[in-house]
Amino acid sequence: MSKNTIELSPNVFASLETGNVYQFEDGYHSRTKPDTIKKHGHEVIKWGSDNKLPYLNRRILAENDIKQNLIDTDVNIAAGQYLYLYTEDIIEGKRIVKPVADAELEDWLEEWRIHELFTETLQDLKEFGNSWVEFVLSRDRKKVTSMISQDALDCRLSKITKGSGRRDSDKLVIADWKNESTLDNPFQEVPLLDIRNPQLGEYVKCAYHVKKMISGMPYYSLVEWYGTKDWTEIANIVPKFHMQGLKSGYMLRYHVKIPMSYFDGKTGTALVEAKKAVREELDKVLSGAENAHKTFTSFINDKIQMGSSSHMSEWKIEAIETDLKDDSYLKLHDTASRVHSRGHNIDPALAGIQTEGRLSAGSEIRNLLNYHIGYKTPRVRRLGMSPFILAKNFNFPDKKKIKIGIGDIELTTLDENKSGTQTIAQNG
């Protein structure tokens, strides 16, 4: 760190020369001085301040009742129903798209599971904001012989090599980062293609980093729903609060008052044991085998000295009125769910999620779907398909004019089509 820079708090720094404040956290890194960890001879860029941001994302998604559904629906729509081949021409200023048949390319799409790999890439983009596709080439490096979508949780980027001229990382490091402190097997290092000018043929094995380019983030891109993280965690906490309350007794049903005179003659340890035995017996009688009803026991000093005699009061079992009318926590959950669902690239209605206390009408869903396909899928489709277009053009250089398109199902009215749907083609 420069002598003219001071640390204000973890990951937050201030320049004494310019007065600017910088925060390097959750993917925001300086290109030349990023936050790194060194493992097995590798200098790895942290993904998040503790290198565990992808696992935090995974936990948030797993614990929420609607977030994964939103992402899965978005991915299903973006992935389309099928892939097809087409060519395009400009005739009299108009773009003409023509579907074509090519047995060799069609076999390649099917045998290499390109649609499935494309879907996996989209899933990682939507869940983590980053995806990596690995290529294996023939020994002569003239053909791509296999492709896999690497698990984003296992992927980290190395620091940009000095003098490489790159503006993005040139190496991918693959390992079990969740257990990095105990990991003793060597990490797998794979060269990364230049995002701005990817060229196959230099390496037998290499990878392609699929991400949305964001200014100031040369390494990891930020997932689109990151701004909803806090609201999502609020929505996740509310059911845990109620679950713990139900288990721990915020629904007390009975207050049992026991006169201390019941324990006459007992002191010290004997008195403690006697009270414990009474509580346990009451739990069995009033609470049932699964402790469905909760009891609260208190001991009342009931002895009133009257000469040489004393007065002993009776036991009292009082029912406690359970008032569950305060639904502020449930309202908070609804508010948090509504807010964080807006932070995705998809309208919650398309995922069948109720908003504003109602489900959307069929005509509204139809219009939303057609709008989503037309205006919200093109960019992510281009990103997700880019490594597979790269492989196709490398393996079939004489067929670069044949492009890969994505076919969709369009919802219609029954007047337009008796089935309520029709297929449409969108260019990849």
Backbone hydrogen bonds in HBPLUS format (Angstrom, degrees):
<---DONOR---> <-ACCEPTOR-->    atom                        ^
c    i                          cat <-CA-CA->   ^        H-A-AA   ^      H-
h    n   atom  resd res      DA  || num        DHA   H-A  angle D-A-AA Bond
n    s   type  num  typ     dist DA aas  dist angle  dist       angle   num
A0005-THR N   A0002-SER O   3.10 MM   3  5.25 157.0  2.15 111.9 112.4     1
A0016-LEU N   A0004-ASN O   2.67 MM  12  5.20 174.8  1.67 168.8 168.7     2
A0006-ILE N   A0014-ALA O   2.99 MM   8  5.44 158.9  2.03 153.7 159.0     3
A0014-ALA N   A0006-ILE O   2.89 MM   8  5.44 157.2  1.94 155.6 163.2     4
A0008-LEU N   A0012-VAL O   2.84 MM   4  5.56 146.6  1.95 143.0 153.2     5
A0009-SER N   A0012-VAL O   3.42 MM   3  5.17 162.7  2.45 134.2 135.5     6
A0012-VAL N   A0009-SER O   2.86 MM   3  5.17 167.5  1.87 139.0 138.0     7
A0024-PHE N   A0011-ASN O   2.88 MM  13  5.24 155.4  1.94 151.3 158.4     8
A0013-PHE N   A0022-TYR O   2.74 MM   9  5.17 163.8  1.77 156.3 161.7     9
A0022-TYR N   A0013-PHE O   2.68 MM   9  5.17 163.6  1.71 153.5 159.5    10
A0015-SER N   A0020-ASN O   2.89 MM   5  5.47 160.7  1.93 159.6 166.1    11
A0019-GLY N   A0015-SER O   2.77 MM   4  5.14 142.5  1.91 133.9 145.5    12
A0028-TYR N   A0025-GLU O   3.18 MM   3  5.24 174.6  2.18 113.6 114.7    13
A0046-LYS N   A0035-ASP O   3.11 MM  11  6.13 175.7  2.11 154.8 156.0    14
A0037-ILE N   A0044-VAL O   2.86 MM   7  5.32 149.2  1.96 147.2 157.4    15
A0044-VAL N   A0037-ILE O   2.79 MM   7  5.32 160.0  1.83 172.4 166.9    16
A0039-LYS N   A0042-HIS O   2.92 MM   3  5.21 151.3  2.00 147.8 154.1    17
A0042-HIS N   A0039-LYS O   2.78 MM   3  5.21 160.4  1.82 120.0 126.9    18
A0159-LYS N   A0043-GLU O   3.25 MM 116  6.28 151.7  2.34 159.4 160.2    19
A0045-ILE N   A0157-LEU O   2.72 MM 112  5.54 172.0  1.73 168.5 171.4    20
A0053-LEU N   A0047-TRP O   3.08 MM   6  5.87 156.3  2.14 158.8 155.9    21
A0051-ASN N   A0048-GLY O   3.06 MM   3  4.85 164.8  2.09 105.5 110.1    22
A0055-TYR N   A0052-LYS O   3.06 MM   3  5.42 123.2  2.40 107.3 121.3    23
A0056-LEU N   A0052-LYS O   3.06 MM   4  6.41 150.7  2.15 152.8 162.0    24
A0057-ASN N   A0053-LEU O   2.91 MM   4  6.23 159.9  1.95 156.2 161.2    25
A0058-ARG N   A0054-PRO O   2.94 MM   4  6.18 155.9  2.00 142.3 148.9    26
A0059-ARG N   A0055-TYR O   2.93 MM   4  6.16 155.6  1.99 144.9 150.9    27
A0060-ILE N   A0056-LEU O   2.94 MM   4  6.18 166.0  1.96 155.4 158.9    28
A0061-LEU N   A0057-ASN O   2.99 MM   4  6.20 162.3  2.02 152.2 156.7    29
A0062-ALA N   A0058-ARG O   2.96 MM   4  6.11 157.8  2.01 146.2 152.6    30
A0063-GLU N   A0059-ARG O   3.01 MM   4  6.14 148.4  2.11 151.6 158.7    31
A0070-LEU N   A0066-ILE O   2.98 MM   4  6.29 152.3  2.06 153.4 161.0    32
A0071-ILE N   A0067-LYS O   3.06 MM   4  6.40 162.6  2.10 153.4 157.1    33
A0072-ASP N   A0068-GLN O   2.83 MM   4  5.99 169.7  1.84 154.3 157.6    34
A0073-THR N   A0069-ASN O   2.97 MM   4  6.04 159.6  2.02 145.8 151.4    35
A0074-ASP N   A0070-LEU O   3.00 MM   4  6.18 159.1  2.04 145.7 151.8    36
A0075-VAL N   A0071-ILE O   2.84 MM   4  6.12 160.5  1.88 155.7 161.0    37
A0076-ASN N   A0072-ASP O   2.84 MM   4  6.03 161.5  1.87 148.8 154.2    38
A0077-ILE N   A0073-THR O   3.00 MM   4  6.22 157.0  2.05 149.7 155.0    39
A0078-ALA N   A0074-ASP O   2.95 MM   4  6.14 165.6  1.97 149.3 153.9    40
A0079-ALA N   A0075-VAL O   2.80 MM   4  5.88 155.2  1.86 154.9 161.0    41
A0080-GLY N   A0077-ILE O   3.19 MM   3  5.38 140.9  2.35 100.7 111.4    42
A0081-GLN N   A0407-GLY O   2.71 MM 326  5.59 156.1  1.76 159.3 166.3    43
A0407-GLY N   A0082-TYR O   2.77 MM 325  5.14 168.7  1.78 152.6 155.4    44
A0084-TYR N   A0405-GLY O   3.03 MM 321  5.12 156.1  2.08 130.0 133.3    45
A0405-GLY N   A0084-TYR O   2.73 MM 321  5.12 175.7  1.73 153.7 155.3    46
A0100-VAL N   A0085-LEU O   2.96 MM  15  5.61 161.9  2.00 124.8 129.4    47
A0086-TYR N   A0403-LYS O   3.00 MM 317  5.36 149.9  2.09 140.8 147.8    48
A0403-LYS N   A0086-TYR O   2.80 MM 317  5.36 171.3  1.80 167.7 165.2    49
A0087-THR N   A0098-LYS O   2.93 MM  11  5.33 156.9  1.98 140.5 146.1    50
A0098-LYS N   A0087-THR O   2.82 MM  11  5.33 171.1  1.82 161.8 163.2    51
A0089-ASP N   A0096-ILE O   2.89 MM   7  5.17 152.1  1.96 141.6 150.7    52
A0096-ILE N   A0089-ASP O   2.68 MM   7  5.17 175.1  1.68 165.9 167.6    53
A0091-ILE N   A0094-LYS O   2.78 MM   3  5.18 152.8  1.86 155.6 154.0    54
A0094-LYS N   A0091-ILE O   2.95 MM   3  5.18 159.6  1.99 110.1 116.7    55
A0106-GLU N   A0102-ASP O   2.88 MM   4  5.99 161.3  1.92 160.9 167.3    56
A0107-ASP N   A0103-ALA O   2.93 MM   4  6.04 156.6  1.99 145.0 150.6    57
A0108-TRP N   A0104-GLU O   3.07 MM   4  6.29 152.7  2.15 140.4 148.3    58
A0109-LEU N   A0105-LEU O   2.91 MM   4  6.17 159.8  1.95 152.8 157.0    59
A0110-GLU N   A0106-GLU O   3.12 MM   4  6.34 154.3  2.19 143.4 150.0    60
A0111-GLU N   A0107-ASP O   2.77 MM   4  5.86 174.6  1.77 160.6 162.2    61
A0112-TRP N   A0108-TRP O   3.04 MM   4  5.78 156.0  2.10 142.7 148.8    62
A0114-ILE N   A0109-LEU O   3.10 MM   5  5.21 157.3  2.15 147.6 153.5    63
A0113-ARG N   A0110-GLU O   3.16 MM   3  5.13 158.2  2.21 102.2 108.6    64
A0117-LEU N   A0113-ARG O   2.94 MM   4  6.24 164.6  1.97 160.0 164.8    65
A0118-PHE N   A0114-ILE O   2.83 MM   4  5.91 157.5  1.88 148.8 155.5    66
A0119-THR N   A0115-HIS O   2.98 MM   4  6.18 151.6  2.06 142.0 149.3    67
A0120-GLU N   A0116-GLU O   2.93 MM   4  6.24 155.7  1.99 149.2 155.6    68
A0121-THR N   A0117-LEU O   2.97 MM   4  6.20 154.8  2.03 147.7 154.4    69
A0122-LEU N   A0118-PHE O   3.05 MM   4  6.34 156.4  2.11 146.4 152.4    70
A0123-GLN N   A0119-THR O   2.94 MM   4  6.19 152.1  2.02 147.0 154.9    71
A0124-ASP N   A0120-GLU O   3.13 MM   4  6.45 161.0  2.17 151.0 153.8    72
A0125-LEU N   A0121-THR O   3.05 MM   4  6.29 156.6  2.10 146.8 153.9    73
A0126-LYS N   A0122-LEU O   2.94 MM   4  6.14 156.8  1.99 152.5 157.7    74
A0127-GLU N   A0123-GLN O   2.94 MM   4  6.09 144.2  2.07 145.5 155.7    75
A0128-PHE N   A0124-ASP O   2.76 MM   4  5.49 161.4  1.79 147.4 152.9    76
A0129-GLY N   A0125-LEU O   2.86 MM   4  4.23 131.7  2.10 107.9 119.3    77
A0131-SER N   A0210-VAL O   3.00 MM  79  5.02 142.8  2.14 147.1 153.8    78
A0210-VAL N   A0131-SER O   2.72 MM  79  5.02 163.5  1.74 156.4 159.0    79
A0150-GLN N   A0132-TRP O   2.88 MM  18  5.58 143.6  2.02 154.9 166.1    80
A0133-VAL N   A0208-TYR O   3.07 MM  75  5.28 160.4  2.11 147.8 151.3    81
A0208-TYR N   A0133-VAL O   2.79 MM  75  5.28 152.5  1.87 147.7 156.9    82
A0134-GLU N   A0148-ILE O   2.81 MM  14  5.37 160.6  1.85 163.8 167.4    83
A0148-ILE N   A0134-GLU O   3.08 MM  14  5.37 150.7  2.16 142.4 151.1    84
A0135-PHE N   A0206-CYS O   2.72 MM  71  5.41 166.3  1.74 158.2 163.2    85
A0206-CYS N   A0135-PHE O   3.12 MM  71  5.41 158.7  2.17 144.6 150.3    86
A0136-VAL N   A0146-SER O   3.01 MM  10  5.28 152.0  2.09 154.0 150.9    87
A0145-THR N   A0136-VAL O   2.71 MM   9  5.72 155.4  1.77 151.5 160.3    88
A0146-SER N   A0136-VAL O   3.30 MM  10  5.28 143.6  2.44 144.1 144.1    89
A0137-LEU N   A0204-VAL O   2.63 MM  67  4.78 167.9  1.65 154.9 157.6    90
A0138-SER N   A0143-LYS O   2.88 MM   5  5.57 149.2  1.98 156.6 164.4    91
A0141-ARG N   A0138-SER O   2.79 MM   3  4.86 152.2  1.87 106.5 115.6    92
A0154-ASP N   A0151-ASP O   2.96 MM   3  5.63 147.0  2.07 119.1 127.6    93
A0155-CYS N   A0152-ALA O   3.15 MM   3  5.18 161.4  2.19 106.4 112.2    94
A0175-ALA N   A0154-ASP O   2.99 MM  21  5.16 156.7  2.04 141.7 147.4    95
A0156-ARG N   A0173-VAL O   2.94 MM  17  5.20 141.6  2.09 144.5 156.3    96
A0173-VAL N   A0156-ARG O   2.78 MM  17  5.20 176.4  1.78 158.2 159.3    97
A0158-SER N   A0171-LYS O   3.11 MM  13  5.47 162.9  2.14 150.6 148.7    98
A0164-SER N   A0161-THR O   3.15 MM   3  5.60 157.2  2.21 134.7 133.6    99
A0192-LEU N   A0170-ASP O   2.94 MM  22  4.75 166.7  1.96 116.4 115.6   100
A0172-LEU N   A0190-VAL O   2.75 MM  18  5.08 169.7  1.76 157.5 161.2   101
A0190-VAL N   A0172-LEU O   2.78 MM  18  5.08 164.0  1.80 153.3 158.8   102
A0174-ILE N   A0188-GLN O   2.74 MM  14  5.05 168.7  1.76 154.9 158.8   103
A0188-GLN N   A0174-ILE O   3.12 MM  14  5.05 174.2  2.12 152.6 151.1   104
A0179-ASN N   A0176-ASP O   3.22 MM   3  5.87 144.1  2.35 113.0 120.8   105
A0180-GLU N   A0177-TRP O   3.37 MM   3  4.66 153.2  2.45 104.6  98.9   106
A0182-THR N   A0179-ASN O   3.12 MM   3  5.76 147.7  2.23 116.9 124.7   107
A0207-ALA N   A0191-PRO O   2.88 MM  16  6.29 143.2  2.02 153.9 165.1   108
A0193-LEU N   A0207-ALA O   2.89 MM  14  6.19 161.5  1.93 173.2 179.3   109
A0197-ASN N   A0194-ASP O   3.08 MM   3  5.25 140.1  2.24 102.9 114.4   110
A0217-MET N   A0214-ILE O   3.09 MM   3  5.64 148.8  2.19 143.8 141.6   111
A0226-TYR N   A0223-VAL O   3.06 MM   3  5.52 163.9  2.08 124.7 125.1   112
A0228-THR N   A0225-TRP O   2.94 MM   3  5.50 159.4  1.98 118.1 125.0   113
A0229-LYS N   A0226-TYR O   3.04 MM   3  5.31 167.1  2.06 117.0 119.6   114
A0232-THR N   A0228-THR O   2.87 MM   4  6.04 153.9  1.94 159.0 167.7   115
A0233-GLU N   A0229-LYS O   2.99 MM   4  6.28 153.9  2.06 148.9 155.6   116
A0234-ILE N   A0230-ASP O   3.01 MM   4  6.32 148.0  2.11 145.1 154.1   117
A0235-ALA N   A0231-TRP O   3.01 MM   4  6.31 160.6  2.05 146.7 151.3   118
A0236-ASN N   A0232-THR O   2.91 MM   4  6.20 140.3  2.07 141.7 153.5   119
A0237-ILE N   A0233-GLU O   2.96 MM   4  6.14 137.9  2.14 141.7 151.6   120
A0237-ILE N   A0234-ILE O   3.16 MM   3  5.19 128.6  2.43  96.4 109.5   121
A0238-VAL N   A0234-ILE O   3.37 MM   4  6.62 154.1  2.44 154.9 158.8   122
A0240-LYS N   A0237-ILE O   3.01 MM   3  5.17 116.9  2.42 101.9 118.3   123
A0241-PHE N   A0237-ILE O   2.87 MM   4  6.16 152.2  1.95 157.5 166.6   124
A0242-HIS N   A0238-VAL O   3.12 MM   4  6.47 160.8  2.15 155.4 159.4   125
A0243-MET N   A0239-PRO O   2.88 MM   4  6.03 155.1  1.94 144.4 152.0   126
A0244-GLN N   A0240-LYS O   2.88 MM   4  6.06 164.6  1.91 151.3 155.0   127
A0245-GLY N   A0241-PHE O   2.90 MM   4  6.09 151.7  1.99 143.4 152.2   128
A0246-LEU N   A0242-HIS O   2.90 MM   4  6.09 158.2  1.95 149.0 153.7   129
A0247-LYS N   A0243-MET O   3.07 MM   4  6.29 152.3  2.15 144.6 152.1   130
A0248-SER N   A0244-GLN O   2.78 MM   4  5.81 152.1  1.85 148.2 156.5   131
A0249-GLY N   A0245-GLY O   2.92 MM   4  5.75 128.9  2.18 143.2 150.1   132
A0250-TYR N   A0245-GLY O   2.93 MM   5  5.10 172.7  1.93 140.3 142.0   133
A0253-ARG N   A0294-LYS O   2.79 MM  41  5.24 159.9  1.82 128.8 135.8   134
A0320-ILE N   A0253-ARG O   2.75 MM  67  4.93 170.0  1.76 131.6 132.7   135
A0254-TYR N   A0294-LYS O   3.15 MM  40  6.61 147.3  2.26 147.9 156.8   136
A0296-PHE N   A0254-TYR O   2.75 MM  42  6.08 149.3  1.84 151.0 161.6   137
A0255-HIS N   A0318-GLU O   2.75 MM  63  5.08 158.3  1.79 149.8 157.5   138
A0318-GLU N   A0255-HIS O   2.84 MM  63  5.08 173.8  1.84 150.3 149.2   139
A0256-VAL N   A0296-PHE O   2.76 MM  40  6.13 160.1  1.79 158.5 165.5   140
A0298-SER N   A0256-VAL O   2.89 MM  42  6.27 163.1  1.92 168.7 171.1   141
A0257-LYS N   A0316-LYS O   2.71 MM  59  5.04 168.0  1.72 157.2 161.4   142
A0316-LYS N   A0257-LYS O   3.04 MM  59  5.04 163.5  2.06 145.4 149.1   143
A0258-ILE N   A0298-SER O   2.91 MM  40  6.27 167.7  1.92 157.2 160.9   144
A0300-ILE N   A0258-ILE O   2.79 MM  42  5.85 154.8  1.85 139.3 148.1   145
A0262-TYR N   A0259-PRO O   3.05 MM   3  5.74 163.0  2.08 116.7 122.0   146
A0260-MET N   A0300-ILE O   2.76 MM  40  5.65 156.1  1.82 159.8 153.6   147
A0263-PHE N   A0260-MET O   2.90 MM   3  5.63 159.2  1.94 119.3 125.4   148
A0264-ASP N   A0261-SER O   3.18 MM   3  5.17 153.4  2.26 114.0 110.7   149
A0266-LYS N   A0263-PHE O   3.01 MM   3  5.71 151.9  2.09 148.4 149.1   150
A0271-LEU N   A0267-THR O   3.35 MM   4  4.76 149.1  2.45  98.8 103.1   151
A0271-LEU N   A0268-GLY O   3.11 MM   3  5.42 126.1  2.42 103.4 116.2   152
A0272-VAL N   A0268-GLY O   3.18 MM   4  6.54 158.9  2.22 151.6 157.5   153
A0273-GLU N   A0269-THR O   2.95 MM   4  6.15 165.2  1.98 155.7 159.1   154
A0274-ALA N   A0270-ALA O   3.03 MM   4  6.11 150.6  2.12 137.8 146.0   155
A0275-LYS N   A0271-LEU O   3.00 MM   4  6.26 159.1  2.05 152.1 156.4   156
A0276-LYS N   A0272-VAL O   3.07 MM   4  6.30 158.6  2.12 147.3 153.3   157
A0277-ALA N   A0273-GLU O   2.95 MM   4  6.17 156.5  2.01 147.8 153.8   158
A0278-VAL N   A0274-ALA O   3.07 MM   4  6.32 152.0  2.16 144.3 151.5   159
A0279-ARG N   A0275-LYS O   3.02 MM   4  6.31 162.2  2.05 152.4 156.6   160
A0280-GLU N   A0276-LYS O   3.04 MM   4  6.28 165.7  2.06 153.4 156.7   161
A0281-GLU N   A0277-ALA O   3.05 MM   4  6.21 155.2  2.12 143.5 150.2   162
A0282-LEU N   A0278-VAL O   2.95 MM   4  6.17 157.0  2.00 151.0 157.4   163
A0283-ASP N   A0279-ARG O   2.93 MM   4  6.22 155.2  1.99 151.7 158.5   164
A0284-LYS N   A0280-GLU O   3.18 MM   4  6.44 152.5  2.26 142.9 149.2   165
A0285-VAL N   A0281-GLU O   3.07 MM   4  6.35 155.3  2.14 146.6 153.2   166
A0286-LEU N   A0282-LEU O   2.77 MM   4  5.81 174.9  1.77 161.4 163.1   167
A0287-SER N   A0283-ASP O   2.85 MM   4  5.02 144.9  1.97 128.1 137.7   168
A0292-ALA N   A0287-SER O   3.07 MM   5  5.73 118.3  2.47 167.0 157.3   169
A0291-ASN N   A0288-GLY O   3.16 MM   3  5.19 164.8  2.18 107.8 111.2   170
A0306-MET N   A0309-SER O   3.07 MM   3  5.44 163.8  2.10 163.7 158.6   171
A0309-SER N   A0306-MET O   3.19 MM   3  5.44 161.6  2.22 126.2 125.0   172
A0331-LYS N   A0327-ASP O   2.94 MM   4  6.23 154.8  2.00 153.6 161.2   173
A0332-LEU N   A0328-SER O   2.89 MM   4  6.12 148.2  2.00 141.0 150.0   174
A0333-HIS N   A0329-TYR O   2.92 MM   4  6.22 152.8  1.99 144.4 151.5   175
A0334-ASP N   A0330-LEU O   2.95 MM   4  6.24 157.7  2.00 147.1 152.7   176
A0335-THR N   A0331-LYS O   2.86 MM   4  6.10 159.1  1.90 149.0 154.8   177
A0336-ALA N   A0332-LEU O   2.85 MM   4  6.04 167.9  1.87 153.8 157.1   178
A0337-SER N   A0333-HIS O   2.88 MM   4  6.03 160.4  1.92 149.4 155.1   179
A0338-ARG N   A0334-ASP O   2.94 MM   4  6.08 155.7  2.00 144.9 151.6   180
A0339-VAL N   A0335-THR O   2.92 MM   4  6.14 160.5  1.96 153.0 158.2   181
A0340-HIS N   A0336-ALA O   2.94 MM   4  6.06 174.7  1.94 155.1 156.9   182
A0341-SER N   A0337-SER O   3.08 MM   4  5.97 146.6  2.20 138.3 146.7   183
A0342-ARG N   A0339-VAL O   3.15 MM   3  5.47 141.0  2.31 104.0 114.5   184
A0343-GLY N   A0340-HIS O   3.17 MM   3  5.36 149.4  2.27 101.8 110.7   185
A0350-LEU N   A0347-ASP O   2.94 MM   3  5.78 150.0  2.03 127.6 133.8   186
A0351-ALA N   A0348-PRO O   2.97 MM   3  5.34 147.7  2.08 109.1 118.9   187
A0353-ILE N   A0348-PRO O   3.15 MM   5  5.32 164.2  2.18 143.5 140.8   188
A0352-GLY N   A0349-ALA O   3.05 MM   3  5.03 160.1  2.09 105.3 109.0   189
A0355-THR N   A0358-ARG O   3.13 MM   3  5.64 146.3  2.25 160.6 150.9   190
A0358-ARG N   A0355-THR O   3.03 MM   3  5.64 159.9  2.07 118.4 124.0   191
A0365-ILE N   A0361-ALA O   3.00 MM   4  6.33 159.0  2.04 155.7 161.7   192
A0366-ARG N   A0362-GLY O   2.92 MM   4  6.14 158.1  1.97 150.0 156.2   193
A0367-ASN N   A0363-SER O   3.08 MM   4  6.29 162.1  2.12 144.9 148.9   194
A0368-LEU N   A0364-GLU O   2.88 MM   4  6.08 157.0  1.93 148.4 155.6   195
A0369-LEU N   A0365-ILE O   2.85 MM   4  6.02 162.3  1.88 153.6 157.5   196
A0370-ASN N   A0366-ARG O   3.06 MM   4  6.26 170.3  2.07 151.2 153.8   197
A0371-TYR N   A0367-ASN O   2.94 MM   4  6.05 154.3  2.00 144.5 152.0   198
A0372-HIS N   A0368-LEU O   2.79 MM   4  5.95 157.7  1.84 147.7 154.6   199
A0373-ILE N   A0369-LEU O   2.92 MM   4  6.15 168.0  1.93 159.1 160.8   200
A0374-GLY N   A0370-ASN O   3.12 MM   4  6.15 157.3  2.17 138.6 145.1   201
A0375-TYR N   A0371-TYR O   2.88 MM   4  5.92 153.3  1.95 154.9 160.5   202
A0376-LYS N   A0372-HIS O   2.84 MM   4  4.92 150.5  1.93 132.0 139.8   203
A0381-ARG N   A0377-THR O   2.91 MM   4  5.90 152.5  1.98 162.5 171.3   204
A0382-ARG N   A0378-PRO O   2.99 MM   4  6.21 154.5  2.06 147.2 153.4   205
A0383-LEU N   A0379-ARG O   3.01 MM   4  6.34 160.0  2.05 151.3 156.7   206
A0384-GLY N   A0380-VAL O   2.87 MM   4  5.98 170.3  1.88 147.7 150.8   207
A0385-MET N   A0381-ARG O   2.91 MM   4  5.87 151.4  1.99 146.3 153.5   208
A0386-SER N   A0382-ARG O   3.11 MM   4  5.92 127.9  2.39 137.6 148.2   209
A0386-SER N   A0383-LEU O   3.30 MM   3  5.36 142.9  2.44  99.1 109.2   210
A0388-PHE N   A0385-MET O   3.03 MM   3  5.48 126.2  2.33 113.4 127.3   211
A0389-ILE N   A0385-MET O   3.00 MM   4  6.22 150.4  2.09 158.9 168.0   212
A0390-LEU N   A0386-SER O   3.05 MM   4  6.17 155.1  2.11 146.0 152.9   213
A0391-ALA N   A0387-PRO O   3.07 MM   4  6.31 153.0  2.14 136.9 143.2   214
A0392-LYS N   A0388-PHE O   2.96 MM   4  6.11 157.1  2.01 139.9 146.3   215
A0393-ASN N   A0389-ILE O   2.97 MM   4  6.13 170.6  1.98 153.3 155.4   216
A0394-PHE N   A0390-LEU O   3.09 MM   4  6.21 141.2  2.24 139.5 150.2   217
A0395-ASN N   A0391-ALA O   2.95 MM   4  6.12 161.5  1.98 152.3 156.4   218
A0396-PHE N   A0392-LYS O   2.78 MM   4  5.77 150.2  1.87 151.1 160.0   219
A0399-LYS N   A0396-PHE O   2.89 MM   3  5.47 164.6  1.91 124.0 127.6   220
A0402-ILE N   A0399-LYS O   3.06 MM   3  5.49 151.3  2.15 108.7 117.2   221
A0406-ILE N   A0426-GLN O   2.77 MM  20  5.30 162.9  1.79 175.9 176.0   222
A0426-GLN N   A0406-ILE O   2.88 MM  20  5.30 155.6  1.94 140.5 148.4   223
A0408-ASP N   A0424-ILE O   2.78 MM  16  5.21 164.1  1.81 152.8 158.3   224
A0424-ILE N   A0408-ASP O   2.87 MM  16  5.21 160.9  1.91 141.5 144.8   225
A0410-GLU N   A0422-GLN O   2.71 MM  12  5.28 174.7  1.71 166.1 164.8   226
A0422-GLN N   A0410-GLU O   2.92 MM  12  5.28 136.0  2.11 140.5 153.5   227
A0412-THR N   A0420-GLY O   2.83 MM   8  4.98 170.5  1.84 130.0 129.8   228
A0416-GLU N   A0413-THR O   3.03 MM   3  5.34 131.5  2.28 103.1 115.2   229
A0417-ASN N   A0413-THR O   3.05 MM   4  6.37 158.2  2.10 152.4 159.0   230
A0420-GLY N   A0417-ASN O   2.94 MM   3  5.34 150.6  2.03 113.3 122.5   231
